Amino acid sequence: MKIKLQRVGGFVPVMKEAETEVDWTNDEAKKLLDSIGLKEKNATKSRDATGHFLEIRGEVVPVDLKKIPLKYKAIFEGLEADLKFVKT
């Protein structure tokens, strides 16, 4: 399955994204989203704050990268390193 990490916001609002192919089952993906997903889409109210979103199976979910389980850490570190600017 293909996943995409998106970073949006900042002092000068920009969007960056990176994607990769992973061999997760649907159950693994659901458990991961349950563990790192944010409960509120507007988790931070600051104008210049950044937010991360994970697109998986066509669903875009706000995520907290500080909650990534060790098993998936390398994948997300790779995605963060590969983030590229997206023209909007």
NORTAUR-V570888 format. One record per residue. BURIAL is b if it has 24 or more other C-alpha atoms within 12 Angstrom, else e. Layout:
BURIAL
BURIAL
This chain:
e
e
b
b
b
b
b
b
e
e
e
e
e
e
e
b
b
b
b
b
e
e
e
e
e
e
e
e
b
e
e
b
b
e
e
b
b
b
e
e
e
e
e
e
e
e
e
e
e
b
b
b
b
b
b
b
e
e
e
e
b
b
b
b
b
e
e
e
e
e
e
b
e
e
b
b
e
e
b
b
e
e
e
e
e
e
e
e
